[in-house]
Amino acid sequence: MTNEREYKADYPDKTLYIPGPTEVREDVIEAMCEPMFGHRMDRMTDLYTTIIEDTKTFLGTDNDVIVLTGSGTGFMEHSILNLVDENVLCTTCGSFSERQANITERLGKTVDTLEYEWGQAVKPEDVRAYLEESDTDYDVVTCVMNESSTGVRNPVEEIGDVVAEYPDTYFVVDAVSALGGDYVDIDEHNIDVIFTSVQKAFAMPPGLAVCVVSEDAYERELERESASWYGGFQRTIDYYDRKGQTHSTPAIPIMLAYRKQMKYMLEEGHDARDERHREMAEYTREWAHEHFDMFPEAGYESQTVSCIENTREIDVAATIEAVSEEYDMVFSNGYGSALGEKTFRIGHMGEHDRESIEALTDAIEDVAGL
């Protein structure tokens, strides 16, 4: 049982290089400190319509955008409740894709898995072969764009093109640790639902989930007798179309931060933001190959989270602790008991750049004696 502890409010500031939350601009944090206002006031309509339309512009999508209070995990549930009658094919290659399969099973749906070893990527040709050979008509195929547990970036664009060959099957993508730092053309590649959490590559305070919904997915929910109440596509999208607000009370301060940060993201531009993240990822991979090795399958490495194989068998936990104490920088161990000391992870997303990532790797080299 967890012991009761008291928050002391005098902790040293640490620069975050974990897979999220990540660093947030000071003025974005300050944006949360405006006086409170009602969620049914015109001011709220101005705020919510601004962040919705700015998000559509940044992502370059004509699809509907939903921003709700909660985490991206919520849309793992909502998308299944909104789209699935019975059968789902979950592609799994790490912890978060396995979580999607578990959630789907817990919702009472029939789940088949196209399963890969952790560190391997989902292959479009395997998805095509599975769908061609199966006697099951799947309502949904799921895929995690960026498996932050293993540092794998799955080719969701090509997988979406495969799923497009099955017009009665919808493609749901978890992009929680990628969207905003790794460009994907949502509309071009038959992605019916794609969702993220703002504390990752969007570089905002935690507390909001973003979901992009195709017209086909919206129409699919209308055909069904049941759907999610809180995250229902019809309920959220129709309420926005009628009133420009959320149907339930939102986390207004975080939406104020969202507005501020999204303006920065628009100013930088999606292509430039993608390129900055690519540069950080390429540097981190080069550094990893010099001193260790990369854990994910070659050619499928993440653009936002590097999972590094601990080939030198350093004490990962002790190194993380020492870097935190000596340099006030925090990176992450491997995910779970299976990879905890076998790998470590560096989150290079949000407002970081190559220079700030170099500062971390220099600190690791110093502490680990590389």
Number of C-alpha atoms within 10 A of each C-alpha: 3 4 4 5 6 5 6 6 6 6 7 9 9 13 17 22 24 22 24 24 22 24 22 21 16 8 11 21 18 13 17 19 12 10 6 9 12 11 19 15 10 14 11 20 16 12 18 25 18 17 22 20 15 18 25 16 14 18 23 15 18 15 19 20 26 23 24 25 21 17 19 25 18 17 28 23 17 18 30 24 22 25 29 23 18 15 20 26 25 24 24 25 24 24 17 20 24 18 15 22 25 13 17 24 14 11 13 12 17 16 18 16 16 15 16 14 10 20 22 22 28 25 16 19 12 14 20 16 11 14 19 11 9 9 8 12 14 21 20 23 24 27 28 30 27 31 30 27 25 32 31 31 27 23 18 28 17 16 24 25 17 20 22 17 12 16 10 13 21 27 27 28 27 27 27 29 31 30 24 27 26 24 19 21 13 23 16 11 18 24 25 24 28 27 28 28 33 29 24 29 30 26 27 28 25 17 18 21 21 23 24 25 24 22 14 16 21 20 13 18 20 16 10 13 8 14 21 18 13 15 22 22 30 19 15 21 20 15 15 20 10 8 13 20 26 23 18 13 12 20 15 19 19 22 25 21 22 27 22 20 23 21 16 13 21 16 12 14 14 20 14 15 21 20 15 22 28 22 15 24 25 16 15 25 21 13 16 19 12 10 15 19 18 24 25 22 15 11 10 17 26 28 29 30 30 30 33 26 23 22 13 12 11 16 12 19 14 12 19 19 16 18 21 19 13 10 16 16 21 20 21 20 22 23 19 10 8 10 18 16 18 21 26 26 24 26 31 33 34 28 19 20 16 17 10 15 20 15 12 21 16 13 20 19 13 12 17 17 8 12
